[in-house]
Amino acid sequence: MAIPGNFLSESTSSMDPSISGWTPKVNCTLLMGTGGRVGDGCLTMRSVAAGEMQCRTVASYPVIAGNDYEVFADASGATVPERIGIRWLTAANAEISISWSLTTAAASASWHRIAVTATAPATAALAQVVFSSTPAAGAVSSFLENVYLGLPVRTTGNLLTHGAEGHEQASNWPYVAVTNCTIGRTSPAVQWPVNNYVGGAATATMTVTANGDANFRCTEQPGVTPGQEYMATAYLNPPTAGSTAWIELRFYDAAHAQVQATRANLAAPGQAGTGKRCQPSPPRVPPSRRSPSA
């Protein structure tokens, strides 16, 4: 099934029936692989020698300077992690720059998501998808399929920006540490259902400074309507089975003073490594309080 909004053709995205939509860029040969997720085919990028190897789409796709674009794919590599990028080109097909995703935190032979969102540079007119990994020897393979290039894929009705929802946009990542922690972005080898197009690659990572409670928050405060119910959801992954992870939906008045908070624990609490969804029951904002931010 074609990914809605994809600039790439179905063949270039799924590698079925061929890999003719792709060409080597640096230090690699391309082969047709098997065992893909959307159809049997997948792209095999094999290194010629040690060092970074790259391949790219044959076609270039029109973009508008200043607009945000997203690229994602499913990748696999038993010995080397990988990354994906958007290669920005002028109207004359001259390379301007490449916006790279985070490199996957560890190599994984299982199919996992890689992704990045970036803003087209001022002189960009075209874009290509670039796939990269850096093996330590020749004849090492990385695999790719289910590739998307297009406008950022959003959860319908989400009041947060794409940068807040997906963590793929480094230039628009509105999170700050609050208590007893530092935070950053990482790209674990997470496998989503093949058609979960909002399930990205980057995640927010909280490193606790000392024993005890720790938390961080999103700085965005979209407007809300008093008396209306709102829902917040997230996937959480606690560090140990003894850790309790939660998200909290906070409401503020017009002066940005907090007036309400509703918390939800991980379902089920205490499970580590499962990426379980966490969802507070939708709270009702007191109608007597004007609350433009959440």
KOLKEZA-557415 format. One record per atom (N, C-alpha, C): x, y, z; residue in one letter. Coordinates in steps of 0.05 Angstrom, whole numbers, padded with zeros to 5 digits, always signed. Layout:
residues N
XYZA;...
***
This chain:
residues 294
+00017-00024+00000M;+00000+00000+00000M;+00017+00025+00000M;+00011+00044-00017A;+00027+00069-00019A;+00023+00085+00007A;+00044+00098+00015I;+00043+00116+00039I;+00030+00142+00030I;+00008+00150+00044P;-00006+00175+00036P;+00013+00199+00036P;+00012+00215+00015G;+00028+00239+00013G;+00057+00235+00005G;+00065+00210-00002N;+00093+00204-00009N;+00100+00216-00036N;+00122+00231-00037F;+00132+00241-00063F;+00144+00219-00080F;+00154+00198-00066L;+00167+00175-00080L;+00146+00157-00093L;+00153+00145-00116S;+00135+00125-00128S;+00133+00101-00110S;+00113+00085-00114E;+00110+00061-00097E;+00134+00042-00101E;+00145+00040-00125S;+00168+00023-00130S;+00192+00033-00115S;+00197+00059-00116T;+00221+00071-00103T;+00218+00069-00073T;+00194+00070-00062S;+00189+00068-00034S;+00191+00039-00023S;+00179+00020-00038S;+00177-00008-00028S;+00198-00027-00039S;+00213-00018-00060M;+00233-00034-00073M;+00220-00058-00088M;+00195-00056-00094D;+00182-00076-00110D;+00170-00063-00135D;+00174-00073-00159P;+00188-00098-00165P;+00218-00096-00169P;+00229-00071-00166S;+00258-00068-00171S;+00269-00045-00153S;+00296-00042-00154I;+00309-00020-00140I;+00319+00001-00159I;+00306+00003-00182S;+00314+00022-00203S;+00312+00051-00195S;+00297+00057-00173G;+00295+00084-00164G;+00318+00094-00147G;+00338+00077-00143W;+00361+00083-00126W;+00387+00080-00141W;+00408+00095-00132T;+00434+00094-00145T;+00455+00098-00124T;+00479+00086-00127P;+00501+00090-00108P;+00510+00119-00108P;+00518+00129-00085K;+00530+00156-00083K;+00559+00155-00074K;+00564+00139-00053V;+00592+00137-00043V;+00597+00108-00034V;+00618+00096-00043N;+00630+00071-00031N;+00611+00048-00029N;+00593+00043-00048C;+00575+00021-00046C;+00566+00011-00073C;+00555-00014-00072T;+00540-00025-00094T;+00512-00031-00083T;+00492-00031-00101L;+00465-00036-00093L;+00455-00062-00105L;+00441-00078-00089L;+00430-00103-00098L;+00401-00105-00089L;+00385-00122-00103M;+00358-00127-00095M;+00359-00148-00073M;+00348-00141-00049G;+00347-00160-00027G;+00319-00172-00024G;+00316-00191-00006T;+00290-00203+00000T;+00285-00201+00030T;+00260-00207+00037G;+00252-00206+00065G;+00243-00179+00075G;+00232-00163+00056G;+00222-00137+00064G;+00196-00138+00080G;+00187-00114+00088R;+00163-00112+00104R;+00139-00105+00087R;+00142-00090+00066V;+00120-00084+00048V;+00126-00097+00021V;+00118-00122+00018G;+00127-00137-00005G;+00153-00150+00002G;+00163-00168-00015D;+00187-00183-00009D;+00212-00168-00013D;+00212-00149-00031G;+00237-00135-00038G;+00247-00115-00018G;+00273-00111-00017C;+00285-00090-00001C;+00311-00081-00015C;+00321-00058-00009L;+00346-00048-00020L;+00369-00057-00003L;+00389-00070-00015T;+00414-00078-00002T;+00436-00059-00011T;+00447-00044+00008M;+00470-00026+00003M;+00495-00040+00015M;+00514-00047-00002R;+00537-00063+00006R;+00562-00046+00002R;+00579-00045+00023S;+00603-00029+00022S;+00624-00040+00003S;+00638-00023-00011V;+00661-00030-00027V;+00686-00033-00010V;+00689-00015+00009A;+00712-00015+00027A;+00703-00004+00054A;+00721-00003+00074A;+00715+00008+00100A;+00709+00038+00096A;+00691+00049+00113G;+00685+00077+00112G;+00656+00082+00105G;+00647+00106+00106E;+00619+00113+00101E;+00611+00105+00072E;+00587+00093+00070M;+00575+00088+00044M;+00548+00102+00043M;+00541+00111+00020Q;+00516+00126+00016Q;+00503+00117-00011Q;+00476+00117-00011C;+00461+00115-00036C;+00439+00136-00035C;+00427+00141-00058R;+00407+00162-00059R;+00386+00154-00080R;+00364+00169-00079T;+00343+00165-00100T;+00354+00176-00126T;+00346+00163-00148V;+00354+00172-00175V;+00340+00199-00180V;+00314+00200-00174A;+00298+00224-00180A;+00303+00246-00159A;+00298+00270-00167S;+00297+00293-00149S;+00269+00303-00147S;+00260+00312-00124Y;+00232+00318-00119Y;+00229+00348-00113Y;+00210+00362-00125P;+00207+00390-00120P;+00199+00396-00091P;+00212+00417-00080V;+00206+00426-00053V;+00204+00457-00054V;+00193+00468-00032I;+00190+00497-00030I;+00208+00507-00007I;+00226+00525-00014A;+00244+00536+00007A;+00229+00547+00031A;+00238+00540+00055G;+00225+00549+00079G;+00204+00530+00090G;+00196+00510+00074N;+00176+00491+00084N;+00190+00467+00097N;+00176+00455+00116D;+00187+00431+00130D;+00180+00406+00114D;+00199+00387+00112Y;+00195+00362+00099Y;+00206+00339+00117Y;+00194+00316+00114E;+00202+00293+00130E;+00210+00270+00112E;+00230+00255+00121V;+00237+00230+00107V;+00239+00208+00129V;+00227+00185+00123F;+00230+00163+00142F;+00232+00137+00125F;+00241+00116+00138A;+00243+00090+00126A;+00246+00069+00147A;+00244+00044+00139D;+00251+00021+00156D;+00278+00011+00147D;+00296+00006+00166A;+00324-00002+00160A;+00331-00026+00176A;+00353-00039+00168S;+00363-00062+00182S;+00393-00064+00177S;+00408-00071+00197G;+00437-00075+00194G;+00448-00090+00218G;+00458-00114+00214A;+00466-00131+00236A;+00491-00121+00250A;+00508-00107+00236T;+00534-00100+00248T;+00539-00070+00248T;+00523-00054+00235V;+00529-00025+00233V;+00503-00009+00235V;+00502+00012+00251P;+00478+00029+00252P;+00477+00046+00227P;+00455+00060+00223E;+00451+00075+00198E;+00437+00101+00204E;+00435+00118+00183R;+00420+00143+00185R;+00408+00149+00158R;+00390+00168+00157I;+00376+00176+00132I;+00377+00206+00131I;+00376+00217+00107G;+00378+00246+00104G;+00363+00256+00081G;+00358+00282+00081I;+00346+00297+00058I;+00368+00313+00045I;+00374+00307+00020R;+00394+00321+00004R;+00381+00344-00011R;+00388+00369-00004W;+00376+00392-00016W;+00392+00401-00040W;+00378+00407-00062L;+00390+00414-00087L;+00379+00440-00098L;+00395+00454-00113T;+00385+00477-00127T;+00369+00468-00152T;+00357+00487-00166A;+00342+00481-00190A;+00360+00469-00211A;+00386+00474-00209A;+00406+00462-00228A;+00418+00436-00218A;+00406+00424-00197N;+00414+00399-00186N;+00442+00400-00172N;+00450+00423-00163A;+00475+00426-00147A;+00468+00422-00118A;+00484+00406-00104E;+00479+00400-00076E;+00484+00424-00059E;+00465+00431-00041I;+00467+00452-00022I;+00477+00441+00004I;+00464+00421+00015S;+00470+00409+00040S;+00454+00383+00044S;+00460+00368+00065I;+00444+00345+00072I;+00435+00348+00101I;+00409+00345+00106S;+00399+00345+00133S;+00397+00316+00142S;+00414+00308+00161W;+00416+00280+00170W;+00399+00275+00194W;+00389+00251+00196S;+00376+00241+00221S;+00398+00235+00241S;+00390+00230+00266L;+00408+00218+00285L;+00416+00190+00275L;+00440+00182+00280T;+00448+00154+00274T;+00435+00136+00294T;+00424+00113+00285T;+00412+00094+00303T;+00432+00087+00326T;+00421+00086+00351A;+00438+00083+00374A;+00455+00058+00374A;+00444+00036+00362A;+00459+00011+00360A;+00450-00004+00335A;+00468-00020+00325A;+00461-00037+00302A;+00439-00057+00309A;+00422-00062+00291S;+00400-00082+00296S;+00393-00095+00270S;+00392-00122+00270A;+00383-00137+00247A;+00353-00136+00243A;+00339-00128+00263S;+00309-00126+00261S;+00303-00100+00247S;+00281-00100+00232W;+00272-00075+00219W;+00265-00054+00239W;+00275-00030+00236H;+00270-00008+00254H;+00268+00018+00239H;+00256+00038+00251R;+00250+00063+00238R;+00273+00083+00240R;+00280+00096+00218I;+00299+00119+00218I;+00284+00142+00205I;+00289+00166+00214A;+00273+00189+00205A;+00287+00216+00211A;+00280+00236+00195V;+00289+00263+00201V;+00269+00282+00189V;+00265+00305+00202T;+00249+00327+00191T;+00266+00352+00190T;+00265+00367+00168A;+00282+00391+00166A;+00269+00411+00148A;+00278+00436+00150T;+00268+00458+00134T;+00284+00462+00109T;+00271+00464+00086A;+00285+00467+00061A;+00300+00494+00061A;+00326+00493+00054P;+00342+00518+00054P;+00331+00539+00034P;+00341+00563+00037A;+00330+00586+00021A;+00333+00582-00009A;+00354+00568-00017T;+00359+00565-00046T;+00351+00537-00056T;+00338+00521-00040A;+00330+00494-00048A;+00306+00495-00067A;+00307+00478-00087A;+00284+00474-00105A;+00277+00445-00108A;+00297+00427-00101L;+00293+00398-00105L;+00305+00384-00080L;+00296+00359-00077A;+00307+00343-00055A;+00309+00314-00063A;+00328+00300-00051Q;+00331+00271-00055Q;+00333+00258-00027Q;+00327+00232-00026V;+00331+00217-00002V;+00359+00204-00003V;+00373+00205+00020V;+00400+00193+00022V;+00401+00174+00045V;+00412+00150+00040F;+00415+00129+00061F;+00445+00125+00066F;+00453+00123+00091S;+00481+00122+00098S;+00487+00103+00121S;+00509+00090+00120S;+00520+00075+00143S;+00551+00074+00140S;+00565+00068+00162T;+00594+00069+00161T;+00606+00043+00171T;+00609+00023+00154P;+00620-00003+00162P;+00651-00001+00165P;+00662-00021+00179A;+00691-00022+00184A;+00705-00038+00163A;+00691-00048+00143A;+00703-00065+00123A;+00687-00065+00098A;+00697-00076+00077G;+00682-00080+00052G;+00662-00103+00055G;+00643-00105+00037A;+00624-00127+00035A;+00605-00128+00060A;+00600-00105+00072V;+00581-00104+00095V;+00555-00091+00084V;+00533-00103+00092S;+00507-00094+00080S;+00489-00080+00100S;+00475-00060+00091S;+00453-00047+00105S;+00428-00049+00087S;+00405-00049+00099F;+00380-00055+00084F;+00360-00033+00089F;+00344-00027+00068L;+00325-00005+00069L;+00300-00011+00054L;+00277-00002+00064E;+00252-00002+00049E;+00231+00014+00064E;+00206+00015+00052N;+00184+00031+00064N;+00192+00060+00068N;+00202+00072+00047V;+00214+00099+00048V;+00193+00120+00041V;+00194+00142+00056Y;+00176+00165+00053Y;+00191+00190+00051Y;+00183+00208+00032L;+00192+00235+00031L;+00167+00252+00025L;+00162+00272+00042G;+00139+00289+00038G;+00135+00308+00061G;+00112+00320+00063L;+00106+00337+00086L;+00105+00321+00111L;+00111+00333+00134P;+00111+00318+00159P;+00084+00304+00164P;+00086+00279+00172V;+00062+00263+00178V;+00054+00268+00207V;+00029+00277+00211R;+00020+00285+00238R;-00003+00267+00248R;-00006+00265+00274T;-00029+00254+00286T;-00052+00273+00283T;-00074+00264+00271T;-00097+00282+00266T;-00107+00295+00292T;-00109+00321+00291G;-00120+00336+00314G;-00099+00343+00335G;-00074+00336+00331N;-00054+00342+00351N;-00049+00372+00353N;-00050+00383+00377L;-00046+00412+00381L;-00016+00419+00382L;+00001+00399+00386L;+00030+00404+00387L;+00041+00405+00359L;+00064+00417+00356T;+00078+00418+00330T;+00089+00391+00324T;+00098+00387+00299H;+00111+00362+00291H;+00137+00358+00306H;+00151+00380+00312G;+00176+00378+00327G;+00171+00367+00355G;+00149+00374+00367A;+00142+00364+00394A;+00132+00336+00393A;+00117+00329+00372E;+00105+00302+00370E;+00125+00281+00364E;+00142+00286+00343G;+00158+00265+00332G;+00187+00266+00340G;+00198+00288+00350H;+00226+00291+00359H;+00246+00289+00337H;+00236+00288+00311E;+00255+00285+00289E;+00266+00312+00279E;+00255+00335+00289Q;+00263+00361+00279Q;+00281+00375+00300Q;+00307+00373+00297A;+00325+00384+00317A;+00322+00414+00320A;+00314+00429+00299S;+00312+00458+00300S;+00286+00466+00315S;+00268+00448+00320N;+00243+00454+00333N;+00237+00432+00353N;+00253+00431+00374W;+00250+00410+00394W;+00244+00423+00421W;+00219+00427+00429P;+00211+00444+00451P;+00209+00430+00478P;+00232+00418+00487Y;+00231+00404+00513Y;+00254+00415+00531Y;+00248+00417+00557V;+00268+00427+00576V;+00268+00409+00601V;+00291+00406+00613A;+00292+00392+00638A;+00280+00409+00660A;+00266+00396+00679V;+00253+00410+00701V;+00266+00402+00728V;+00267+00376+00734T;+00276+00368+00760T;+00295+00344+00757T;+00319+00346+00769N;+00337+00323+00774N;+00344+00307+00748N;+00349+00321+00726C;+00355+00306+00702C;+00368+00324+00681C;+00379+00311+00660T;+00386+00324+00635T;+00370+00309+00613T;+00366+00323+00591I;+00351+00310+00570I;+00365+00313+00543I;+00359+00296+00525G;+00370+00297+00498G;+00353+00281+00479G;+00363+00279+00454R;+00349+00263+00434R;+00366+00239+00426R;+00354+00216+00422T;+00368+00193+00412T;+00350+00177+00393T;+00362+00158+00379S;+00347+00143+00359S;+00351+00113+00365S;+00336+00101+00383P;+00338+00073+00388P;+00327+00056+00364P;+00335+00031+00363A;+00326+00014+00341A;+00298+00004+00348A;+00278+00021+00344V;+00250+00014+00351V;+00235+00006+00327V;+00221-00017+00329Q;+00204-00026+00306Q;+00175-00020+00311Q;+00164-00004+00293W;+00136+00002+00293W;+00121-00015+00273W;+00095-00018+00275P;+00080-00030+00253P;+00086-00016+00227P;+00088-00030+00206V;+00097-00019+00180V;+00081+00004+00171V;+00055+00005+00178N;+00038+00028+00170N;+00033+00048+00192N;+00049+00048+00213N;+00048+00068+00234N;+00066+00091+00225N;+00055+00109+00208Y;+00072+00129+00196Y;+00078+00152+00215Y;+00064+00155+00237V;+00071+00175+00257V;+00090+00165+00278V;+00096+00139+00277G;+00116+00127+00295G;+00143+00132+00284G;+00157+00153+00294G;+00182+00161+00283G;+00206+00146+00294G;+00229+00158+00292A;+00254+00145+00301A;+00266+00158+00325A;+00266+00184+00327A;+00279+00198+00349A;+00261+00198+00374A;+00273+00197+00397T;+00259+00198+00422T;+00272+00218+00441T;+00257+00228+00460A;+00268+00244+00482A;+00280+00225+00503A;+00304+00230+00511T;+00318+00213+00531T;+00324+00230+00556T;+00314+00220+00579M;+00319+00234+00604M;+00340+00218+00620M;+00361+00231+00628T;+00382+00219+00645T;+00380+00231+00672T;+00373+00214+00692V;+00369+00223+00719V;+00395+00230+00732V;+00396+00253+00746T;+00421+00262+00759T;+00427+00247+00784T;+00406+00242+00801A;+00410+00228+00826A;+00385+00212+00832A;+00385+00195+00853N;+00361+00180+00861N;+00338+00199+00867N;+00314+00190+00860G;+00291+00207+00866G;+00275+00214+00841G;+00254+00229+00845D;+00237+00237+00822D;+00252+00255+00803D;+00245+00252+00778A;+00257+00268+00757A;+00235+00273+00736A;+00236+00297+00723N;+00217+00302+00702N;+00227+00324+00683N;+00216+00324+00659F;+00220+00345+00640F;+00193+00351+00627F;+00192+00373+00612R;+00166+00381+00601R;+00169+00393+00573R;+00147+00395+00559C;+00145+00408+00534C;+00139+00438+00539C;+00153+00455+00525T;+00149+00484+00529T;+00125+00495+00513T;+00115+00480+00494E;+00092+00490+00479E;+00067+00491+00495E;+00051+00512+00492Q;+00026+00516+00506Q;+00004+00524+00486Q;-00006+00505+00471P;-00028+00512+00452P;-00053+00520+00467P;-00069+00537+00454G;-00093+00547+00466G;-00114+00525+00469G;-00130+00527+00490V;-00152+00508+00496V;-00177+00524+00502V;-00199+00510+00502T;-00225+00522+00508T;-00235+00512+00535T;-00242+00530+00554P;-00252+00521+00580P;-00277+00504+00577P;-00278+00482+00592G;-00301+00464+00591G;-00297+00441+00571G;-00277+00443+00553Q;-00272+00423+00533Q;-00253+00402+00544Q;-00257+00376+00537E;-00239+00355+00546E;-00216+00353+00526E;-00192+00347+00537Y;-00168+00344+00521Y;-00153+00319+00530Y;-00139+00306+00512M;-00125+00281+00518M;-00096+00284+00509M;-00078+00273+00526A;-00049+00272+00519A;-00041+00243+00520A;-00025+00234+00500T;-00015+00207+00499T;+00015+00207+00492T;+00029+00186+00501A;+00057+00184+00494A;+00065+00155+00498A;+00087+00146+00485Y;+00099+00120+00491Y;+00122+00125+00510Y;+00123+00110+00532L;+00144+00113+00552L;+00159+00087+00556L;+00184+00089+00562N;+00201+00065+00566N;+00218+00070+00591N;+00210+00060+00615P;+00225+00064+00639P;+00251+00049+00639P;+00271+00058+00654P;+00297+00045+00653P;+00299+00018+00667P;+00282+00013+00687T;+00282-00012+00702T;+00254-00020+00708T;+00250-00045+00715A;+00223-00055+00722A;+00212-00042+00748A;+00230-00031+00764G;+00221-00018+00789G;+00215+00011+00786G;+00218+00022+00762S;+00213+00051+00757S;+00184+00055+00750S;+00172+00076+00760T;+00145+00084+00752T;+00147+00108+00734T;+00137+00105+00710A;+00138+00127+00690A;+00110+00138+00686A;+00108+00164+00680W;+00082+00176+00677W;+00084+00201+00659W;+00061+00208+00648I;+00059+00234+00635I;+00037+00250+00650I;+00038+00276+00647E;+00019+00293+00661E;+00009+00315+00642E;-00016+00319+00642L;-00028+00341+00626L;-00034+00364+00644L;-00021+00387+00639R;-00024+00411+00656R;-00039+00433+00642R;-00056+00447+00656F;-00071+00469+00646F;-00062+00495+00660F;-00062+00517+00645Y;-00053+00543+00655Y;-00074+00564+00649Y;-00074+00585+00665D;-00091+00608+00659D;-00077+00627+00640D;-00090+00650+00635A;-00079+00669+00615A;-00052+00681+00625A;-00047+00680+00651A;-00021+00690+00662A;-00001+00668+00664A;-00006+00645+00653H;+00011+00621+00653H;+00015+00610+00681H;-00004+00614+00698A;-00004+00601+00725A;-00019+00574+00722A;-00007+00553+00733Q;-00019+00526+00731Q;-00044+00525+00747Q;-00066+00514+00735V;-00091+00512+00750V;-00100+00483+00753V;-00089+00465+00738Q;-00097+00437+00740Q;-00076+00419+00728Q;-00074+00394+00738A;-00056+00374+00727A;-00069+00347+00730A;-00068+00331+00709T;-00079+00303+00710T;-00057+00284+00701T;-00051+00265+00718R;-00028+00247+00713R;-00038+00219+00705R;-00022+00205+00688A;-00027+00177+00681A;-00002+00162+00684A;-00004+00138+00696N;+00020+00120+00698N;+00022+00103+00673N;+00046+00092+00670L;+00051+00074+00648L;+00032+00050+00650L;+00022+00040+00627A;+00004+00017+00628A;+00019-00007+00616A;+00025-00027+00631A;+00021-00030+00659A;+00046-00019+00674A;+00042-00007+00698P;+00065+00004+00712P;+00087-00016+00718P;+00112-00007+00717G;+00134-00024+00724G;+00145-00041+00702G;+00134-00039+00677Q;+00145-00055+00655Q;+00167-00039+00641Q;+00190-00051+00638A;+00212-00038+00625A;+00216-00049+00596A;+00225-00032+00579G;+00232-00040+00552G;+00210-00046+00533G;+00185-00038+00540T;+00162-00045+00524T;+00151-00023+00507T;+00159+00002+00513G;+00148+00024+00498G;+00118+00027+00500G;+00108+00023+00524K;+00079+00023+00528K;+00067+00051+00526K;+00042+00053+00517R;+00029+00079+00515R;+00019+00088+00542R;+00021+00114+00547C;+00013+00126+00572C;-00008+00147+00565C;-00031+00146+00578Q;-00053+00164+00571Q;-00070+00172+00595Q;-00069+00197+00602P;-00087+00206+00625P;-00116+00207+00616P;-00134+00202+00634S;-00162+00206+00628S;-00166+00236+00621S;-00182+00241+00600P;-00186+00269+00592P;-00198+00286+00614P;-00184+00306+00624P;-00195+00323+00645P;-00213+00344+00633P;-00231+00355+00649R;-00248+00377+00641R;-00238+00402+00654R;-00232+00422+00638V;-00222+00447+00648V;-00245+00462+00663V;-00240+00472+00687P;-00261+00486+00701P;-00271+00510+00684P;-00297+00511+00678P;-00306+00532+00660P;-00304+00560+00671P;-00300+00563+00697S;-00297+00589+00710S;-00269+00601+00706S;-00250+00584+00696R;-00223+00593+00693R;-00216+00595+00663R;-00207+00618+00655R;-00199+00622+00627R;-00171+00609+00624R;-00168+00590+00606S;-00144+00574+00605S;-00135+00571+00576S;-00119+00590+00566P;-00112+00588+00537P;-00088+00570+00531P;-00076+00558+00551S;-00052+00542+00546S;-00054+00515+00559S;-00042+00495+00547A;-00041+00468+00558A;-00013+00457+00556A;
***
